[in-house]
Amino acid sequence: MTKEEKRFQEKIKAIQDTMYVLGGKWKLPIILSIYSGNKRFNDISNSIPKITNRVLSKELKHLEENLLVKREITEDYPVRIEYSVTDYSFGLEEVVKPMESWGKKHKKKISGK
């Protein structure tokens, strides 16, 4: 295998890793919702149209496993669970901004406006 082929495979692997962590239609909206101040499960759920509680729960666990979201339990009565974004998740800005820009251009291109 040449160096060029190896670099290409590393590039593909890095993109696959990113897509594994951020892929799907819910993960980035969840992170953005929490970042915008929605810390409780129901607040996050209500801020994202059409997400089910089951999906939200699963995605929050995945984001927590990947160190992008932190779950905090307050031992009051009733027990309170709040989510927050981690410092590590702020690195996503370099991924999200170009995606937002491309998405806007793509929408214009497709709609013809």
C-alpha positions as CSV (number, residue, x, y, z in Angstrom):
1,M,0.0,0.0,0.0
2,T,1.4,3.4,-1.0
3,K,1.5,6.4,1.4
4,E,-1.2,8.1,-0.6
5,E,-3.5,5.1,-0.3
6,K,-2.8,4.9,3.4
7,R,-3.6,8.6,3.8
8,F,-6.8,8.2,1.9
9,Q,-7.9,5.3,4.1
10,E,-7.1,7.3,7.2
11,K,-9.2,10.1,5.8
12,I,-12.1,7.8,5.2
13,K,-11.8,6.3,8.7
14,A,-11.8,9.7,10.3
15,I,-14.9,10.7,8.4
16,Q,-16.6,7.4,9.4
17,D,-15.7,8.0,13.0
18,T,-17.2,11.5,12.8
19,M,-20.4,10.2,11.2
20,Y,-20.7,7.5,13.8
21,V,-20.7,10.1,16.6
22,L,-22.7,12.8,14.9
23,G,-24.7,10.9,12.3
24,G,-28.4,10.8,12.1
25,K,-30.9,13.6,12.3
26,W,-31.1,14.0,16.0
27,K,-27.7,14.3,17.6
28,L,-26.7,17.8,16.5
29,P,-30.2,19.2,17.2
30,I,-30.0,17.7,20.7
31,I,-26.6,19.3,21.3
32,L,-27.9,22.7,20.0
33,S,-31.0,22.4,22.2
34,I,-28.9,21.8,25.3
35,Y,-26.5,24.6,24.3
36,S,-29.5,27.0,23.9
37,G,-30.4,26.4,27.5
38,N,-32.7,23.4,27.5
39,K,-31.3,21.3,30.3
40,R,-34.2,19.0,31.4
41,F,-35.4,16.0,29.3
42,N,-38.8,17.4,28.6
43,D,-37.4,20.8,27.7
44,I,-35.1,19.2,25.2
45,S,-37.9,17.0,23.9
46,N,-40.3,19.9,23.4
47,S,-37.7,22.0,21.6
48,I,-37.1,19.4,18.9
49,P,-40.1,18.7,16.7
50,K,-41.0,15.1,16.0
51,I,-38.4,13.5,18.3
52,T,-39.8,10.7,20.5
53,N,-38.8,10.2,24.1
54,R,-37.3,6.8,23.3
55,V,-35.1,8.2,20.6
56,L,-34.1,11.2,22.7
57,S,-33.1,8.9,25.6
58,K,-31.0,6.7,23.4
59,E,-29.3,9.6,21.7
60,L,-28.5,11.3,25.0
61,K,-26.9,8.2,26.2
62,H,-24.8,8.0,23.0
63,L,-23.8,11.6,23.3
64,E,-22.8,11.1,27.0
65,E,-20.7,8.0,26.1
66,N,-18.9,10.2,23.5
67,L,-18.2,12.9,26.0
68,L,-20.3,15.6,24.2
69,V,-23.0,15.8,26.9
70,K,-22.9,15.6,30.6
71,R,-25.7,14.2,32.8
72,E,-26.1,15.5,36.3
73,I,-28.4,14.0,39.0
74,T,-29.5,16.3,41.9
75,E,-30.6,14.1,44.8
76,D,-33.5,16.4,45.8
77,Y,-37.1,15.3,46.0
78,P,-38.0,14.8,43.4
79,V,-34.7,13.7,41.8
80,R,-33.7,16.2,39.1
81,I,-31.7,15.2,36.1
82,E,-30.1,17.9,33.9
83,Y,-28.0,17.8,30.8
84,S,-25.2,20.2,29.8
85,V,-22.8,20.3,26.9
86,T,-19.2,19.6,27.7
87,D,-16.2,21.8,26.9
88,Y,-15.2,19.1,24.4
89,S,-18.4,19.6,22.5
90,F,-17.4,23.2,21.7
91,G,-15.0,21.7,19.2
92,L,-18.0,20.7,17.1
93,E,-18.3,24.4,16.0
94,E,-15.6,23.7,13.3
95,V,-17.9,21.0,11.9
96,V,-21.3,22.6,12.4
97,K,-20.6,26.0,10.9
98,P,-19.6,24.6,7.5
99,M,-22.5,22.2,7.6
100,E,-24.9,25.1,8.2
101,S,-23.4,27.1,5.4
102,W,-23.5,24.2,3.0
103,G,-27.1,23.4,4.0
104,K,-28.3,27.0,3.3
105,K,-26.5,27.0,-0.1
106,H,-28.0,23.6,-0.9
107,K,-31.5,24.6,0.0
108,K,-31.2,27.6,-2.3
109,K,-29.8,25.5,-5.1
110,I,-32.6,22.9,-4.8
111,S,-35.4,25.4,-4.4
112,G,-34.1,27.6,-7.2
113,K,-34.2,30.7,-5.0
